[in-house]
Amino acid sequence: MMKRFIQIVILLMIVVNSRAQNKNAGLLKDSNRVVILDEVTVISKQNIPQRRLVNFFKANNASTLEDILSRLPELSLTRRGAYGMDPAIRSFNGGQINVLVDGMRIHGACTDKMDPVTIYIEPVNLETLELQTAANGFSSGASIGGTINMKIAEPDYLNNKKVTGIFSSGYQTAAKSFYESLRLNYADGKWAFRGSVTYRKNSNYRSGGGEKINFSQYEKINYSLSVKYLQGNYNSIRADVLMDDGWNIGYPALPMDVGYAGARIGSLSFVHENRQKHLAKFQLKGYANQVHHYMDDTHRPHVAMHMDMPGVSKTIGLYSEAEININKKQSLLLRADASSTFLKASMTMYQPGQLPMYMLTWPNNKKNQFGISSSWLWQIDSSMKWQLNARVDYIRAALTSEEAKNQAGIFDYQQASKNNILKNGSVQFTKKINNTIKTNASIAYTERVPTASERYGFYLFNSNDGYDYIGNPYLLPEKALQAEISASYSPARNRVQLSVFYSRIHHYISSVTEANVSTMTIGANGVKTYRNIPHAFISGLEASCFLKPLQKFDFVSTLRYTYAKDYKDEPLPGIAPLKNVSSIRYQPNKIFYQVETEMAAAQNRFQVSAGEDKTKSYTLWHVRLGLNSILFKKNIEIQTGMENVFDKNYHEHLDWGNIARPGRNAYLQIKMMF
């Protein structure tokens, strides 16, 4: 089968290459231009070179958003299956970071974190990823860890009264997975329309050595529509609708799978932009979204008691932003936002011979949030600048039904409404030493409120440590003092960057065992709840380099390391070990050849009480090949390659249950632009 796959790939590339020899150079240049425009980029206010990193590493056109995120040095992912991985910024995760869609708040509907926000976005409907760490990661919402903002692509006016688009199709062998995607754009005068649809289907994948990983399959479809209207020279109105449906989603590290997970996201925005005026840009956006999620255990063998576990999340919000040019050296960014999120999740247990038992796992609760933020930038001269950031939030969280209050009353939580005022601020200083060396230093004070699970969760089973979890609505907000220093060296076409960071988190939210409370889940090890501990520490470093030793060669490497402990000098859970990804690409003309290594050190610092154990080191090798050409008068791009070439059996430290990751995986992707 592998030989047949390779033969097909070689034959297809020969046919395309031979046709390309008869085309003129102008068409080839136009093909390259379209490919570049289609790339997903990353914008980081502290680290602009991330854009180059993502454009380089996105060699596989069928990459999910999770694949892209996992290669950034600031990010790591907690994996419970082949789908739905939780992102973490420098080991801050969950409620410690913001994950936004085009500046909009959205909350997953699963109590077991099986539906992080990132699963509802596909690269085809994404324009940029904005990654902000702690120093300015709170501008869109209180946060101690930073923000990931997934900006939805807008319609363009480049080809008036003409339909343009991109069709992509692919296959991967490890999970016998299919990928189909279509993007269309049409403009007519002041109107522009952009639509996309993506379909993915994965079977159970095979790990290194050929073992089949049961319950790792998934199937999904994602579709979006964006309409934009130009009102005069400086104003525009835009409406966006994005929908995502997933079903038959397996989670091998959990006792249940997902029967259905769906999101509906809509927004309407007004933008005024005139860079020549003091009010350079003003944006007003209203939005609403809804997520439904249903856990499913009907396909699992030996289920002691069948359970239905639906969940729902509903959010409405509004925000406005203004960019003001004070003078030639100073600018101001102002933001005001408000949102309201309702959550409810329940469990119905069907014990043979007895009536069904019902309880709320997320008792009906709502979080209302109002915030204002500002960012002042002072460009002192061509070599120095200051930036001051500040934000204040008012947040109210409360149970919203008598049923919820009565159930929470079991633990004396029925009056558990909470009001918090959160304060965030930071100072950044940037200095150019010369034309090639630039330094940046920042300090920040940040706060965040507990999540719905930490406050109101009712017997939420954690399969990693085997405990039922109960929330604590009287938790205090976490508060963090943070510092970061970075330096970059950029001679000619090369760039090397190093960042070092340190965080001290006060009132850190941790879990403790409740010896006097009985379990709900059959076979659970016990019951835990959440408590504030005095403090914890997280520190580390990130490095990246983008080198061009010769005209047609590129070498890219990223490195990350994090060290974390609590006030007792015990390791914090969920800390990934030292990891490096390095790649060299040779691109003589329209073909590129790439070899990539992915290495992680062993993790010997782990928290036993959180269900963690020692993780072995590993090294992976990947090879990739790509061709840009012309076929049937259409721009076409073919990519093929093999990941985990030596079929290594491995797992990462943040993989729950030590479930092995995919083994040798050959892929073929075809993208046609018209």
N, C-alpha and C positions, 0 to 999 in steps of 0.2 A: 504493500500500500504506500509506503514511504517513497519507494523508487518511482512508482507511477505518479505520485504527487510532484516530485522533483522534475520528472520528464515533462509533465504538462506545463510547469512553470517555465522551464527553459525554452520549450517550443513556442509558448505564447510571447515571450520576450524577444525571441528571434524574429517572429512575424512582425511585431510592432516596430522593432528596430529597423527592419528592412524597408518598411513603408515610410519610416521617418526620413530615410536618406533622400527621398524624392521631394521633400518639402523645403520651402525656402526658409531662410534664417529668421525672417520677420515673424513667421508663425511660431517658431520655437521660442522667441523672446516673449511673445504674447502668452504662450503656455506657461512659462515660468512666472510671469506677472500674476496670472490667475492663481497659481499654486500658493504664492506668497500671501495673497490676500485672503486665502482660505484658512491660513494657519490660526490656531488658537494662541493668543499671546497672554503673557502675564505682566501686569503692571504692579510694581511695588514702590511706594513712595520712598522707601529706604534703599531699595535694591533694584534699580531699573534693569540690570543685566539678566534678571530672571526671565525676561522676555526671550532673550537669546537661548537660554537653557531649554525652555519649553519647546521653542521652535526646532531645536536640535533633537531633543529626545522623542518628539512626537513622530517617530519613524513609522509607526503602525497606524494606518488611517482608521482602523476599527477600535482604537484605544477608547476605553471608557474614561469618564472624567476621573474616576478613582486611579486609573493607570497613570494619568497625567500628574495628579496630586502626589502620588507616591514617589515621584522622582525629584521633587523639589526638596532642597536641603533643609528647609524649615519645617517640613511636614512629615508625619508618620501616620499609619492607619491601623486601627484595631480591626482585626478580621474574624468574623464568625462563620463565614461562608464565602462563596465566590462572588457574592453580591451584597451590597449594603455595608460598606466598611466605614467606620467612624474616623473622621480626620482629627488630628491633633496638631497644634502649632507649638513647637518646642515642648511637647509633652503636656500642654494644657489642652483639655478636651471637654466635651459635654457643655455644661453651662458656663465654663470658663472662657469660651470663645464665642464669637458671633459667626454664623454661617448664613449669609444673605443671598437672595436672588434679586439682582438689579436694585440693591438697596432695600428690598422688602424683607420683612420678618416672616418666617414660615417655621412651623414646628412639626416634627414627626408625630405620628399617631400611635406609635408602638412603645409600650412600657419597657420592652427588652432591647430597645435601640436597633431594631431590625430595619428601620427606614430613615437613616440620616438624610438630611435635605439634599445632599449631593447626588442621590440616586435618581432624582426627578429632573436632572439636567443632563442633556447630551451635548457633546462637543459641537454637533452640527447646528444647534441653536444658541451657541455661546459665542460671544464676541471677545471678551477678555476675562481673565481672573485677576482680581485685585487682592493681593496678599499684604496685609499689614500686621506687623508684630506689635508688642505691647505699647511702644512709645506713642503711636498714633492709631492703634487698632481699636480705640474706643470712640472714635468720632461718630460712628453710626449707631452706637449703643454701648452701654457700660460693659466692660470686659476686662479681665486681667491677663488674658492670653493673646488677644489679637482678633482679627477679622478676615474671613474669606468671603469676598463678594463676587458672585458669578453674574457678570453683566450679559444680558440677552442681546444678541445681534440685532441691529436695526436694518430696515429696508434701505437700499441705496438707489441713487438716481443716475448711476453711471451709464446705463443703457436705456434711454427713454423709448417707450413704446416697443419694448422688446423683452421677451421672456428669456432669462438666463438661469442657469442652474448648475448643480453638481449631482451626479449619481454615483454612489459608492456601493460596492458589493464585496463580501469577503467570506473566507472560511478559515477556521483554525482546527487543528487536529486533536489537541489535548482534550477538548470537551465536545468535539464534533459540532462546533458552534457556527451559526450563520449570522451574517450582519448585512442589512440592507438599509440604505439611507438615500433620501432625495431632498434636495433643497432648491427652491424656486424663488426668483425675484422678478418683479414687474414694476415698471414706473410709467406713469402717464401724466406729464405736466407736474402739477403740485402733489399728486398722489403717488405713493409707492407702497408695494405689498411684498411681504416676505413670508414664505411658508416652508415648513420642513416636516419630515416624518422619518423616524428611525425604528427599525425592528431588529430585535436580537433574540436568538434562541440558543441556549446552551444545554447540552446534556450533562450527565455526571462526568466530571473530568477524571483523568488518570494521573496519579502522582508519579514521582520518580520511581522507576522499577516496575511500573505498570499496574499498581494497585488502583482499583476503581473506588473513588470517594463517593459513597452513596449520599443522596440528599444534597448534592451540590449543583443541581440543575436550576435554571430559571428561564423565563420567557417574558418579554416586555415590548411595548410599543410606546413611542413618544412622539407627539405632534404639537406643532406650534404655528401661530399666525400672528404677524405684526403688520399694522397699518399705520402709515405716517402721512400727515398732511402739512404742507408748508404754507404758512400764513404770512405773506410778505417776505422780506429779506432776512428777518431775524427771529421769527417765531415759528414754532412747529407744535403740532399736537400728535400724539402717538398712542395707540391702543395695542396691548399685547395680551394674547391668550396662550397659555401653555398647559398641556395635559399629558399625563404620564400614567400608564396602566401596566402593572406587572402581576403575573400570576404563576402558580406552581413554582414558587421560589423556595429552594431548599437551603437549610442552614445546618450543616453537619455537626457543628459545635454546640448546637442547642437541642433541647428535647422536642421542639416544635418547628414546623415550617410556616410558610406564609401562603395562604390560599389566594389572597388578593391584596395589592397595595396600589392605591391610586391617588393622584394629586390633580387639583384644578386650580390654576393660578391665573389671575387676571389683573390688569392695571390700566390706568388712563393717566397720561402725563402731559404737561405743558412745559415747553422750554423756550426761553428767550435768551439769545446769545449774540452779543456784539462786543468783540474783544477790544474795540477802539474806545469804548465808554468805561466810566467808572464801574458801573454794574456790568461786568463782563459776561456773567451768565446767571440766569435764575431758572430754577426747576421746581415744579409742583407736581407731586404724584400721589394719587389715591389708589389703593389696591385692596384685594381680598383674595384669600386662598382657603382651600379646604382639603384635608387629607383623610382618607379612610384606610383602615388597615385591619386585616383579619388573620389571626394566627390559625394554624391548621395542624392537627396531629393525626388525621385520618389515614395517612399513608405510612405512619410509623408502626413497626411491629411491636407486639407485647406492651401495648398501652394499658396501664392499670386502670385509668379512668379517663374517658374522653372529655375534652373541654372545648368550649367555644370562647374565644378571646378577641372580641372586636374593640377597636379604638377609633376615636375621631378627634381631629384638630381643626379648629376654625379660627382664622385670624383676619382682622380688618385693620387697615392702617393708613396713615397719611404722613408725608414728609415734604419739606421744602428746603432747598439749598440755594445759597447766593454766593457767587464769587465776586469780590469787590476789589478793584485796583485803586488803592489809596493814592499812590504816586508811582513813579518809575521803580522804586526800590521796595515798596511795601504792598502787600496784598492781604486780604482777609477772606476766609471761608466761613460762612455761617450756616448752621443747620438746625431745624426744629422738626421734631417728629413725635408721633403718638401712635399707639397700637393697642389692640385688645385681643388676647388669645384665650380661647375656651378649649379645655381638654376634658375628655371623658373616656375611660376604658373600663371594661367589665370582664368578668369570668363566670361562665355557667358550667358547673361540673355535673356529669351524668354518671352517678355511681349505680351499678347494676342492682336492681331490686329496691331502690330508694327514689324519692322525689328529687328532681334537679336542685342543686344548690347554687345560689346566685350571690355574687358580691362585686363591689366596685374595686378595681385595682388602681385606677386613678379616680377617686371620688370627684364628681363634677367640680371643676375649679376654673377660675379665670384670673388672668394677670393683665392689669391695665398699666400702661407705661407712657410717660410723657418725658421728653428730654430736649435739651438745647445744647449745642456745642459750637465752639469757635476755634479757628486755627489762624494765627497771625504769623506771616512770613516776612522777614526783614532781610533783604539782600544788601548787606553792608557795602560790599564791593565785589569785584569779580572773583574773589577767592574766599569770602566768608559770608555765612548767612546764619540767622537765628530763626527758630520756629517754636512758637508757644502754642500748646493745645490744651483745651479745657472742655469739660462736659459735666452737666448736672442732670440727674434723672430722678423722677418721682415714680415709684413702683408700688402698686397695691396688689396683693395676692390674697384670694379668699375662696372658700368653698361656697358654692352657689345654689345648693338645693338642700332641702331637709333630709333627703335620703343620704346625701353625702355627709352632712353634719352628724346624723344619727350613727352612721357607721364609724366615723372618726371618733365619736364619743366613747367608743370602747377603750381608747387610749387617752381620753380626756382632751381630744383635739377639736371638739365640735365648734369652738369659738376661735378657730385658728386663722383669723385674718391678720394680715401683716402689712404695714406701711414702711417703706424704706426710701430714704433720700441718699443717692449714691453720688460720689464725687470722684472725678477722674481728671488728671492733669499731667502734663509732661513738658520738658524743655529739651530741645535738640540744637546742637551746634555743629556746623559743617565747615571744614577748612581744607582748601586746596593748597597743598605744600608747594607743588609745581604743576607742570602740565601733565604729569603722569601719576602723581600720588594725591589721593584725597582721603581725608579722615572724617569720621562722624562719631559724635558722642551724645548720649541721651540719658536722662533720668525720668522716671515716671512714678506716679502714685495712682493705683487703680483699685476698683471695687467691683464686686458682682454679687447678685442675690442667688440663693439656692434654687435649684430646678424644681419642677413639679414632682418628680420622683423623690427627690431629697426631702421635700416638704410633706407631700401627701401620699406617697406610694404605700400601697396596702398589700403586703405579702407578694412582693415582686421577686420571683425566683431568679437567682444568678447561677447559671450552670457552671461558671468558671470556678467558683469557690464552693458551690453547693449549698448556699444559704438563702433563706427567704429574707427579704428586706422590707422594713417598715420605715416610713418617712418620719420626719421630726419638724413640724412647722415653726418651732421656736429657734431654729438655727440662726446664727448671726451671719451677715454677709462676709465673704472673704475679702481681705484687704492685702494689697501687694505693693512692696517697694521694689523697683526694678531699675537696672542700669544696663547699658549696652555700649560697646565700643566697636567700631568697624574701620577697616582701612582697605583701600583698593589701589592697585598698581596697574596702569593701563598704557603700556607703550605700544604705539602703532596699532596693529589689529589684535592685540592680545589683552587679556585682562585677568588679574588674580585678585580675589577678595577674601577677607577673613573677618568674621564677626565673633565677638565674645559677649555673652550675656549672663546676668545674674538676677534672680528673683527671690525675695523673702516674703512668703505668704503668711499673713496672720489670720487667725480664726480658720485655719485650713479645715475643710470638711472631710472627715474620715469616717470609717465605719467601725462599730464596736459590737461585740456579741451581747445579746440579751438572754441571759441564762434562764430567766424565769418566764419566758414567753414560749408557747408551744408553736411548732411548725404547722404549716398548712400543706406544703408540697410533700407528697409521699417520698420518703427517702432523703429528705433534706437534712443537712448536717446540723442545722439550728437556725436561729433567727438573729439578724443583725439590724441595727438602726444607725442613724447618722449622728455624729457629735462634732463640735468644733474642738480641734486641738490647738495648743498655743501658737505653733508656727511650723512651717516646712520650708525647704530650700530647693530651688531648681536652678541649675547653672549648666553652661555648656558652650560649645563653639560650632560654627558652620564655616565651611570654606568652599570656594568654587574657583575654577579656572577655565578660561576659554582661550586656547592657544592656537596659533596658525603657524607652525614651524616652516611650512612650505605653502606655495600658492594654492595647491589643490588638496591640502591636508588640513583637517580640523581635529583638535584634541580637546575634549571636554571632561572635566572631573568634578564631582561634588563629594563633600565629606560632612558628616554631622556626628556629634557626640553630646550626650546629655547625662548629667549626674544629679541625682535627687535623693533627699533624705528628710525625715521628719525631725521633730525636736528631740527624739530619743536616739538619733543617729541611725535609725532603721531605714532601709530603702523604701521609697515610695513605689506603689504599683504602677504598671503601665509605662515603664521607661524603656525605650528601645536602646540597644547597644550601639557602639560605633559602627557606622555604615559608610561605604564608599561605592559610588557608581562612576566608572570611567569608560570613555568611548573614543575611538578614533575613526574618522570618516575620510575616505578618499573619493573625491568627486572630480574626475577629469573633464567631464562635459555634462551631458544629460543623464549620465548613470552615476549612482553613488554606491560605494561598498563600505560597510560599517561592521566593526567588531567591538563588542561591548562586554565589560565585566561588571558584576555586581557582587560585592563582598560585605559580609557582616561579621563582626567579632562575636565571641561567645558572651552571653550575659550571665555573669556570676552573682550579680546583685539583684535579688528578687524578694518579694514579700510572700512568704509561705501562706499566711492567713488570707491572702487575696486569691489563692489558688494558683500561684505562679511557681515555676521551677526553673532549673538551669536550662539555658538554651545553647545548643552547639553552634559553632561558627559554620559558615558556608561560603562557597565561591561558585558563582554561576557564569556561564559564557553564553552570549547571544551573538548571532550573525544576521545582518540585514542587507538587502539589495533593493535598489529602486531605479526606476526608469521613467523619465518624462519625455513624451513624444507626441506624435500625431497619428491618429487612426480614423479613417473614414471622415477626414476633415474635422475631427474633433480633438481637442486637447485631452490627452489621457496620461494617467500616472499609474504605474504598476509597482507594487511593493511586495516583496516576499522575504522570507527569512525563517530562522529557527531560534526559538528561545529555549534556554536550559538545554544546550546542545548535548551535554554529557548525561542527561536524564538524572540529575541530582535529586535525591530524596531529602527534603529539608522543610523546615517551617521557621517562621520568624517569632521573635519573643512575644509580640503582641497578638499572635494567633491563638484564639481560645481553643482549649482542648488539644493543643499540639497537633491539629489536623495538618497533614502534609499538603504543601502547595503543588500546583501543576508540574508535571515532569516535562519531558521533551515536547515542544509545541511548534509545529511548522504552520506557517500561515501564508495566505495569498490574498492580497487586496487589490481591487481595481477601482480607479476613480476616473470618471469621464466628466469633462467640463464643456458646457455648451452655452 
